[in-house]
Amino acid sequence: MTTRNIQLLSDTLAKAKAENRAALIAYLPAGFPTVDGGIAAIKAAFDGGADVVEVGLPHSDPVLDGPVIQTADDIALRGGVKIADVMRTVREAHEATGKPVLVMTYWNPIDRYGIERFTEELAEAGGAGCILPDLPVQESAVWREHADKHGLATVFVVAPSSKDERLATITAAGSGFVYAASLMGVTGTRESVGESAADLVRRTRATSELPVCVGLGVSNATQAREVAAFADGVIVGSAFVKRILDADGDEAAGLTAVRELAAELAEGVRRVS
C-alpha cells in the first residue's frame, strides 16, 4: 500500500505554510443531513476554500462534542448511517476534489469493526488518516502499526492540561499533524479562543516538528485570523454544522452557507503580514 494518503496531507499543510498562511480544516459529520447531503456539504466546504476536511463518524455518546455536533450526529444515526457510509463519504469527497480527507472517530466503533478492516478500507477510499480523540497513546500501538502499513496518519489530540512530558509522548507517537484543543471542554462556538491555545501550540512545537492545528471554539473569520497567527492550521466544525442546521432542510441553502463560511474562513487564515 502506498503512503500517498498521508503524503497528500503533509504536502497540503506544507503548501499552506509556504503561502504564509494557516491551513483551513473543516469538520462535517458523515450522514448529515443525509449521506448524499453530507458528501455534498464536504464538497461545498472544499469549493469555498477548505484545505482539508475531517469526516466525523457519528457516535451515540460523543463525549467531546457540544450540542450542535451532537444534534447532527443524532440526525445521522436516526438516518441509519453505517461505517460503510463513512467510507463512501471519504471516497467520493476525495475523488471529487483530490484533497485530503480524514476521519474523526471515537475508538469504540473502530474496535468493534476491526482495526485491520477499518484501516484497509479507509486507505482504499483515499482517506488520509484518522483523528482519535479518546485513544490513549499508550494503548495505540496496534492501531498505529496498521495505520502505518496503509499509509494513514494518526492524529492525536492535546489539551491545555497536557504536561510537557505528556505532550512529548503524544507527539512522538502521532503523524500528519497534532490536534490542539484550544480549551478544556466540548466543541462549540465561543466568543474567544483564548491565550491558552497559543501557549499550547508553543509547548507542543517544542516537542515535535509536526504541524500543530487548533480546534474547538473557532467560528468566524476574526477568530480564524487570531488562531492563524500562531497555529499551522485552523479547525472549524460546529460553525459549519450550524449553517446546515439553520438552513432547516433546504439543502441548496445549506450548501451555499457552507461554501460562504469556508470562503470567509479561508480569507481569515491568510496572515496579515
N, C-alpha and C positions, 0 to 999 in steps of 0.2 A: 504493500500500500504506500502511495507517495505521501510526502509531507506537504503537499501543495495547500492543504486546508489551513494549517496553522501558518504556513508561509504567507498566504494571502492576507491573513490578519496582521501579521508582523509588518508586511510591506505597506499595508493601508495606514497603520499607525505611524510608520516611518515617513510616509509621504506627507501626512498632516504636519509632522514635526518639521520636515524640510520646507513646508509652506509657511512656517512660523505661526502655526495655529494649533489648537487642540482638536482632536477628532471628536465628531458628534456620534454618540452611540445611543440609539433609540431602543426602547423595550416595548414589546407588544405581546400579549398572550396568544398562543395558538387557539383556534376555535372561537375567537371573539371578534365580532358578534356571531359569526358562523365560521366554519373552516375556510370557505372561499372568501368571505369578508375579511378574515384575518390576513390571508395571503395578500389580498388587495391593499389592505392597510399598510403592510410592510413595504410593498412596492411603492406606495404613496410616500412613506417616510424616506425611502431611498431617493425617490424623484425630487423630494423637497430639499435634499442635501445631507441626509444621514450618511455617515461613512460605514457604519457597522450597525447591525440590528441583533438584539437579543430576543429570541423567541421564548416566551415563558411557557413552561409545561404546567398547565393548570393543576392546582392541588386543593384538596378539600379543607386542609388546615394550614394555610400559608402564613406561618408564624411571623415572618419578617415583612409581610406585605400589609400595607394600610388598607382602609376601606374601599378606595377606588379600585385597586387591583383585585381585592377580594370579590368585589361585585362582578368584575369582568370574568374572573375565574369561575364564579358561580354560574354565570350565563353559559360559559363554555362547557362546564361539566354537565349542566342540565341539557345542553345540546348533544351530549354523548361523546365529547371529544376523547380520542384514544391516542396512545403514543404513536400509532401509525399515522394519525393526522398531523402530529407534531413533525414527524419525519417528512411528510408530504409538504408541509408548510415550509420547512427548511429547504427542501429540494426545489420547489417552484420559485421561492423568493430568490434563491441563489442563482438558479438557471436563468431567470428573467433579468437579473441585474449584474451578475458576475462579481457581486460584492460579498464580504464575509458575513456569515450568519452563524450565531452561536445559540445554544440552548441554555436557558437558565432554569435549573430544577432543584428541588429538594432531593435528598438521597433515596428516600424510600421507593419512589417509582422505578428508579434505575435498578435498585437492589431486587425488586420483585420481577422486573422484566429480564434481568440478566445482564451483567456488565459487558460480556463479550458481544452479545447480541446488540445491545444498545450502541456500543462504540462502533461496531462494524456498520450498522445501519446508518448511524449519523455520518460517518465518513463517506459512505456510498451516496448519501444525499447531498454531499458537498458541504456539510457543516464544518465550521472552523474550530469548534470545541465546545466546552461546557463551563458554565459558571455554577459552582456548587456551594451555596452559602452555608449549608449545615453539615458538610462533610468534614470531620476533624482531620487535619493534616496527618496526624499520627495513625489514622485508620485508612489512609488514601492510597497505600502502595499498590494494591491490586488494580484499583481504578486507573492509576497513573501508568501502570505497565500496559494496560490495554489501550489507553488513550495514546500513549507514545507509539505503540505498534501501528495505530491507524492515523497517525499524523494530526492528532487533535490537541488543542490547547486545554490545559486545566487551570481555570481561573479561580483563585481563592479570594475570599473577602476578608479585609482587615478593617478594624474599627478603632475609633479614638481610644478605646480602653485597652487596646493591644499594647503590651510592653515591648520594648525594643528587641529583647531576646526572642520573644514570640514572633515579632514581625520578621526577623531573620529566618526563623524556621519556616514560616509560611511562604515567604518569597522564594526561598531556596527550592521549595517543592513545586511551586507554580510555574506556569508557562503562558505565553501570549501577552497577558498584562495582569496587573494587580487591581482588584476592585476595592477601592477605598470608600467605605461607608462614611459619609460626611458627619454623621451624628449618631448618637445612640437612639434606638427606637425603630419604628417601622417606616416603610416607604410612604411617600405622600408629598404634596407640595407644601412648601413652607415660605414664610416671609423672608427668611435669611438663611444662608447656608452656613455661615459662621466661620470663625477663625480656627476651630478645631480641625477642619478639613485641611487647611493649608499646613498646619503643624503635622498632621498625619501623613500628608504627601511627603513632606520634608524628611520625616523619620523613616518612611518606607523606602524612599530613594537612597537613603544612607545604607540600606541593606541589599540593594538589588539594582540591576540595570534595566529591569523590565519597565515598560511604560506603566504609569500609575493613573488610573482613570477614576473619577469621583462620581458617585451616585448618591441618591437619597436627598430629595428636597429641591432639586433644580427644576424649575417650571417655566422660566421665561428667558428672553434674550439677555436681560440685565444680569440675572444670576449666572447664566452660561458664560458671560464675559468675565464675571468675577472669578469663577472657577477656572476658566481657561487661562487666567493669568498665572496660575501655579500648577495646573494639572496637565497631563498629556492627553486626557480625554474627558469628556463631559457626558454623563449617562443620564438620560431622561426617560421616565416610564409613566408615572401616574398622569402627567400632563397630557401625554398622547392618548392614554386610555380615556381620560375625562373628556377629551374632544369628541371621541366616538360616542360615549355615553350621552353627552349633551346634544348630539345630533338626533337622539331619540328615535332610532330606527331608520332614519333617512341615510341610506348607505352613501349616496353621492355626496351629501353634505358632510358626512363624517370623513370621507376620504379627502375632500377639499380641505377640511380643517386640519387633518394630519399633515397634509402636504404644506400648508401655510405655516403651521407651527415648526415643522422641520426647517423650512426656509428661514424663519426668524431666528431659530437657534443656531443654524449654520452660519448666519451672519454674526451672531453673538460670540461664537467660539473663535472668530478671527481676531487675534490680539491686536489691540491698537498700539502701534509702535511709537 
